Amino acid sequence: MPEPPRIVGLVVKRNRAEAAALARVVAARLIARRVEVLVEPGMEIDGARSADKASMVADADLLIALGGDGTLLSVARLVADRELRVLGVNLGGLGFLTEVSTDEALPAIDRVFAGAFQLDRRTTLAVRVRRGGAIVAASQVLNDAVINKSALARIIDLRTSVDGEYLCVYKADGLIVATPTGSTAYSLSAGGPVVSPRVGVTLLSPICPHTLTQRPLVVSESALVEVELHAPDQDVVLTLDGQEGIALVDGDVVEIAKSPHAVALVRTGGRGFLSVLREKLHWGER
């Protein structure tokens, strides 16, 4: 049986009274177990220590995300050299990653301390922006990296290669490069396939392509995807997991490859990927 967590970080959805109230209840349960509790600056909970998200990722044995998938993604992107374990409690909408409901939160935490849980390790992608030979930005994503034009920009050209081999120039509103976890997010809305998180692949899904011959593509997770932007005098943004935006300029190259760091989602309810599909997307219903 794995050792129970000694330091737990609580990441709470901003401006959500229900999330803040639940955080206080969860913190009290943890403190009663003699667990050190970390909360973000600005949230006052008796007995808890203030720490930003980066410090939580570095110090905590477990992170509990109280919100929606966006709240979980806000910390998952910070995964570093140590395994990041995250238990998601859904107070949002769809909740693909945050499988535990508010009513299930305390029983789920009790199961974690009893060792009755599984770790669902999810691949992340390392993303870099190269400009004139220099790396000007670097991050990682659990869901996707999206290159997208602004509302008023014209169609952009994205010269794309995989492992150094030229693929095509996507003439489109943008391009989504996603993990299997991200296959049920923006990529799905753009017509991409649903992929089991156990499958080692990376997805390329063009956004509103200008030609019918440019369809979603699945490549190996070990592939290096390079996308060179050709869009002079246009506003184009690289968005990382919907959490961070980086302005791109003509000639920038976005490099995307599998990261050596994974995110371990804590599962306590016995729900598998197919169960989540049926429950969240009403898979197979007529």
Backbone torsions as a table, in degrees:
resi	resn	phi	psi	omega
1	MET	NA	131.8	178.6
2	PRO	-65.8	151.9	177.8
3	GLU	-64.6	140.6	178.2
4	PRO	-67.4	153.1	-179.5
5	PRO	-61.5	142.1	175.3
6	ARG	-104.7	-27.6	178.0
7	ILE	-129.0	124.5	-177.9
8	VAL	-124.3	130.0	175.4
9	GLY	-100.4	135.7	177.0
10	LEU	-106.8	118.9	176.9
11	VAL	-108.3	117.5	-168.2
12	VAL	-116.2	135.8	178.0
13	LYS	-59.8	128.2	-177.1
14	ARG	-66.7	145.3	174.1
15	ASN	57.0	33.0	177.3
16	ARG	-125.0	104.1	-175.0
17	ALA	-59.7	-37.8	-179.2
18	GLU	-62.8	-39.8	179.6
19	ALA	-67.2	-41.9	179.3
20	ALA	-64.3	-40.5	179.0
21	ALA	-64.5	-43.0	178.8
22	LEU	-65.5	-35.7	178.9
23	ALA	-59.9	-39.6	179.6
24	ARG	-66.7	-38.8	178.3
25	VAL	-66.7	-45.0	179.5
26	VAL	-63.2	-43.9	-179.9
27	ALA	-60.0	-42.8	179.5
28	ALA	-61.8	-40.7	178.8
29	ARG	-63.7	-40.8	-178.8
30	LEU	-70.7	-43.3	-179.6
31	ILE	-63.6	-34.9	176.2
32	ALA	-63.1	-23.2	176.5
33	ARG	-90.6	8.8	-179.5
34	ARG	65.1	34.8	177.0
35	VAL	-96.7	138.1	174.1
36	GLU	-78.0	129.6	-176.2
37	VAL	-111.8	131.7	177.5
38	LEU	-110.2	134.5	175.6
39	VAL	-131.2	157.4	-178.2
40	GLU	-70.2	151.9	176.3
41	PRO	-54.9	138.8	-178.7
42	GLY	99.0	-16.9	175.9
43	MET	-103.2	117.8	-177.8
44	GLU	-99.7	113.8	175.7
45	ILE	-131.4	125.7	-178.6
46	ASP	-56.5	127.6	176.6
47	GLY	88.1	-5.9	-179.4
48	ALA	-99.8	154.0	179.5
49	ARG	-104.8	141.3	-179.6
50	SER	-79.6	134.4	178.8
51	ALA	-157.7	141.2	175.7
52	ASP	-77.1	173.0	-173.7
53	LYS	-62.9	-39.8	-179.8
54	ALA	-62.1	-39.3	178.2
55	SER	-67.9	-37.5	177.4
56	MET	-60.9	-46.1	-179.5
57	VAL	-60.4	-37.5	-177.5
58	ALA	-75.0	-32.4	-169.3
59	ASP	-106.9	-32.6	-169.3
60	ALA	-79.6	147.1	173.0
61	ASP	-80.7	-23.9	-178.0
62	LEU	-150.2	138.8	170.9
63	LEU	-111.2	136.3	175.4
64	ILE	-114.4	116.8	-179.2
65	ALA	-97.7	117.4	-179.1
66	LEU	-106.5	100.8	-177.1
67	GLY	166.2	-134.6	175.4
68	GLY	-114.3	-165.9	179.5
69	ASP	-61.4	-33.5	179.0
70	GLY	-62.3	-37.4	178.1
71	THR	-64.7	-42.1	178.0
72	LEU	-65.6	-43.0	-179.1
73	LEU	-62.9	-29.7	-177.9
74	SER	-63.9	-24.9	176.4
75	VAL	-102.8	-29.8	-178.8
76	ALA	-60.5	-32.2	180.0
77	ARG	-66.9	-16.6	-175.9
78	LEU	-92.6	4.1	-177.3
79	VAL	-54.4	136.1	-177.5
80	ALA	-124.5	-139.2	-172.1
81	ASP	-72.3	-27.7	-179.5
82	ARG	-94.0	153.2	-179.2
83	GLU	-65.9	127.9	179.5
84	LEU	-96.9	119.0	178.6
85	ARG	-104.8	126.8	-175.7
86	VAL	-130.5	129.0	171.3
87	LEU	-106.8	119.4	-177.7
88	GLY	-99.6	129.5	175.7
89	VAL	-112.5	121.7	-170.6
90	ASN	-87.1	113.9	170.1
91	LEU	-118.0	11.2	-176.5
92	GLY	-102.0	-136.3	-176.9
93	GLY	-99.5	-95.6	-173.6
94	LEU	-66.0	-50.7	175.3
95	GLY	67.6	58.9	179.3
96	PHE	-74.9	-35.1	-177.9
97	LEU	-94.9	-31.8	-178.4
98	THR	-94.1	88.3	-168.6
99	GLU	-83.6	-18.8	-174.5
100	VAL	-87.1	131.4	176.9
101	SER	-81.6	168.8	179.9
102	THR	-61.5	-37.9	179.5
103	ASP	-66.9	-25.8	-177.6
104	GLU	-91.8	-3.9	-170.8
105	ALA	-59.9	-54.8	-176.6
106	LEU	-66.6	-43.9	175.0
107	PRO	-60.4	-36.1	178.6
108	ALA	-64.6	-42.2	178.2
109	ILE	-63.4	-40.8	177.2
110	ASP	-61.1	-38.3	178.9
111	ARG	-67.5	-35.6	176.4
112	VAL	-60.0	-44.7	-178.3
113	PHE	-72.6	-19.6	175.6
114	ALA	-88.5	-2.7	-178.7
115	GLY	80.4	10.5	-177.4
116	ALA	-94.0	68.7	179.6
117	PHE	-152.2	165.3	175.7
118	GLN	-124.4	155.8	176.5
119	LEU	-106.9	121.1	-179.8
120	ASP	-102.4	94.2	-173.7
121	ARG	-79.6	125.8	-175.8
122	ARG	-114.5	136.2	177.9
123	THR	-67.9	143.5	170.9
124	THR	-119.4	162.7	179.2
125	LEU	-113.9	136.1	172.7
126	ALA	-89.2	130.1	-175.3
127	VAL	-123.6	131.2	176.7
128	ARG	-132.3	149.7	174.9
129	VAL	-114.4	121.1	179.6
130	ARG	-106.1	127.9	-178.6
131	ARG	-132.3	112.6	179.4
132	GLY	59.8	33.9	178.5
133	GLY	89.5	-9.1	-179.5
134	ALA	-109.2	145.8	175.0
135	ILE	-84.0	116.4	-175.9
136	VAL	-103.7	-10.9	177.6
137	ALA	-159.0	147.0	178.1
138	ALA	-152.2	137.4	179.3
139	SER	-161.2	-171.6	174.5
140	GLN	-144.6	158.8	-174.8
141	VAL	-134.9	150.1	173.0
142	LEU	-94.3	-36.2	-179.0
143	ASN	-95.9	-67.2	-170.5
144	ASP	-162.9	157.7	167.5
145	ALA	-113.6	127.0	-173.8
146	VAL	-122.4	124.4	172.1
147	ILE	-100.7	121.0	-170.6
148	ASN	-144.3	142.3	177.3
149	LYS	-82.4	162.3	175.5
150	SER	-73.9	173.2	-175.1
151	ALA	-61.9	-33.5	-174.4
152	LEU	-99.4	-3.6	-177.9
153	ALA	-75.2	155.9	175.3
154	ARG	-78.7	174.8	175.6
155	ILE	-56.3	139.0	-178.9
156	ILE	-106.6	157.0	177.3
157	ASP	-104.8	128.2	-178.6
158	LEU	-124.9	100.6	-179.6
159	ARG	-78.4	115.7	-169.0
160	THR	-118.7	136.2	174.7
161	SER	-131.1	155.5	178.6
162	VAL	-126.9	119.8	-176.3
163	ASP	53.4	39.6	177.1
164	GLY	82.3	-6.4	179.2
165	GLU	-96.4	127.2	-178.8
166	TYR	-60.6	132.7	178.2
167	LEU	-102.1	-62.9	-178.2
168	CYS	-176.1	173.7	167.1
169	VAL	-104.6	110.8	175.5
170	TYR	-74.2	119.6	172.4
171	LYS	-101.9	103.3	-168.3
172	ALA	-161.2	179.4	172.4
173	ASP	-75.8	-17.6	-179.8
174	GLY	168.0	-172.1	-178.3
175	LEU	-144.8	136.0	176.6
176	ILE	-108.4	126.1	172.6
177	VAL	-112.9	116.3	-167.8
178	ALA	-129.3	154.4	169.5
179	THR	-82.5	169.8	171.4
180	PRO	-57.1	-36.1	176.0
181	THR	-59.9	-40.5	-180.0
182	GLY	-78.0	-3.5	-178.8
183	SER	-65.4	-21.2	179.4
184	THR	-99.4	11.8	179.4
185	ALA	-106.3	-129.4	-175.5
186	TYR	-58.8	-38.0	-179.3
187	SER	-57.2	-39.3	179.2
188	LEU	-63.9	-40.4	178.5
189	SER	-65.0	-27.2	179.8
190	ALA	-88.9	8.4	177.1
191	GLY	94.0	9.5	178.8
192	GLY	-75.3	163.2	-178.0
193	PRO	-78.9	155.5	169.4
194	VAL	-82.9	127.8	-175.2
195	VAL	-124.6	132.9	175.3
196	SER	-62.1	138.0	179.2
197	PRO	-65.0	-10.5	177.8
198	ARG	-82.9	-9.0	-177.8
199	VAL	-92.4	129.7	-175.5
200	GLY	-87.0	80.4	-178.1
201	VAL	-139.1	167.5	170.4
202	THR	-125.5	141.6	-175.2
203	LEU	-108.8	139.1	172.3
204	LEU	-119.1	114.3	-178.0
205	SER	-124.4	110.3	177.2
206	PRO	-69.3	148.0	179.1
207	ILE	-99.8	115.6	179.5
208	CYS	48.2	60.8	-179.5
209	PRO	-65.0	150.9	-175.7
210	HIS	-81.3	-8.6	180.0
211	THR	-134.6	145.8	-178.0
212	LEU	-72.2	-12.4	-178.4
213	THR	-82.1	-6.4	179.0
214	GLN	-103.8	102.0	-175.3
215	ARG	-116.8	167.5	176.0
216	PRO	-57.1	145.8	-176.1
217	LEU	-132.0	141.0	176.9
218	VAL	-112.6	126.9	178.5
219	VAL	-124.9	171.6	-179.8
220	SER	-64.2	146.4	177.5
221	GLU	-65.5	-18.3	179.2
222	SER	-83.4	-5.2	-175.1
223	ALA	-72.8	146.5	169.8
224	LEU	-96.6	118.5	179.0
225	VAL	-102.4	126.6	178.1
226	GLU	-122.5	127.9	-177.0
227	VAL	-124.4	116.3	-179.9
228	GLU	-101.8	127.4	-176.0
229	LEU	-85.7	128.7	172.2
230	HIS	-123.3	94.4	-177.7
231	ALA	-158.0	71.5	-178.3
232	PRO	-60.9	138.1	174.3
233	ASP	59.0	32.6	177.1
234	GLN	-125.5	153.8	178.7
235	ASP	-90.2	113.5	-179.5
236	VAL	-130.5	139.2	-175.5
237	VAL	-128.8	139.3	169.6
238	LEU	-96.6	118.7	-178.9
239	THR	-109.1	130.5	-176.0
240	LEU	-108.5	110.2	179.6
241	ASP	54.2	24.9	-178.8
242	GLY	67.3	11.2	-173.9
243	GLN	-109.6	-27.7	-174.3
244	GLU	-140.4	137.0	177.9
245	GLY	-116.8	135.2	179.1
246	ILE	-123.1	121.5	179.1
247	ALA	-70.9	130.3	178.3
248	LEU	-104.5	154.9	175.6
249	VAL	-123.9	162.3	-178.6
250	ASP	-55.0	131.4	-179.9
251	GLY	95.0	-12.0	176.7
252	ASP	-61.2	145.5	175.1
253	VAL	-117.5	123.5	176.4
254	VAL	-97.7	119.7	-179.8
255	GLU	-104.5	129.1	-176.2
256	ILE	-132.6	124.7	-179.1
257	ALA	-145.2	163.6	177.7
258	LYS	-62.7	133.4	176.4
259	SER	-84.1	148.4	175.1
260	PRO	-73.0	-7.9	-175.4
261	HIS	-104.6	132.4	179.1
262	ALA	-111.0	158.6	172.9
263	VAL	-106.2	128.7	-178.8
264	ALA	-101.7	105.2	176.9
265	LEU	-79.6	130.5	-179.0
266	VAL	-84.6	121.7	179.9
267	ARG	-112.5	126.1	-178.9
268	THR	-122.3	-10.7	-172.3
269	GLY	-101.4	0.3	179.1
270	GLY	76.8	9.3	179.5
271	ARG	-80.6	128.3	174.6
272	GLY	-95.0	177.1	-177.7
273	PHE	-59.5	-41.1	-178.3
274	LEU	-68.7	-34.5	175.9
275	SER	-63.4	-40.7	178.7
276	VAL	-64.5	-40.2	177.0
277	LEU	-58.9	-46.3	-178.9
278	ARG	-64.9	-40.6	-175.3
279	GLU	-76.1	-44.8	-172.8
280	LYS	-86.7	-38.0	-177.2
281	LEU	-106.5	3.7	-179.7
282	HIS	54.0	44.7	-175.4
283	TRP	-59.2	129.3	175.2
284	GLY	83.9	-4.9	179.9
285	GLU	-78.0	153.4	179.4
286	ARG	-108.3	NA	NA
